[in-house]
């Protein structure tokens, strides 16, 4: 009964957030474009594209308190299972879950569409759609309860708001950018929309541009940055971010990367650039600006970080909307709100 009420609530919520105005009220995000297949929002700096997962503030505070008191073996005491391990453990022990699914506890998908499909197949006991939906709701609720008991939670994000506040549970990202980057972010609202738009990203038929404030005065009015990048993954659970390094093209694991830039404005201490990434590598624009000798203002990973925010903004985005059958172009103006803004002279 609980799962049926939950499903009805989702349907009503989706209908309520089916217009840009309703969507903005539900999520607190400005809508730049919306159709039945996709929404493009103006993501603010400081909000994740997709959820991160970690301890609650209460758990962190408890750890800090006990650490200050000199308690031993805290790392072991506060160790938590991975999300996959927790999902599998709950599925294995959950009363009320179909026996066929409990026997396959180590194989159950963690995304709804794949879970429903799995339930309908021979491995999942050929459950009908209603039975599969009930099983999904039951397992999700049990996992959420276990997470709460262990002091773990998902962080706020654009995707979380679209799924839970606007009521589009099938929503998924077709691209993403860093926590500190702002601007045009597209989120598919359906699985079909995600497949179509993701294919456009892979085929590189999507047009995207960024605006950035970089340190120092860039001499040339425009140029190309053709530098291969090598991903350097952080040590697992170290808390450090992954990053990339500029390397020679023939270095094993190096990815060819190309960006172009055009100067919009200059000052004695900073330059505003219009940036176009022609490939889609991790931290590509941030690393390429550093390679240019002008890291992005506020970039603590590749520059000095001497600003109240990372000055990188997704200013333009164009793609084919599968629901409308036409090319969509959206734009968002950058608003840096720097504590010490440079006196810029714009290039005509």
Secondary structure by P-SEA (a helix, b strand, c coil): caaaaaaaaaaaaaaaaccaaaaaaacccccccccccccccccccccccbbbbbccaaaaaaaaaaaaacccccccccccccaaaaaaaaaaccccccaaaaaacccccccaaaaaaaaaccccccccaaaaaaaaaaaaaaaaaaaaaacccccccaaaaaaccccccccccccccccccccbbbbbccaaaaaaaaaaaaaccbbbbbbbbbcccccccccccbbbbbbbbcccccccccbbbbbccccccbbbbbbbbbbccccccbbbbbccccccccaaaaaaaaaacccccccccccccccccccccccbbbbbcccccbbbbbbbbbbccccccccccccc
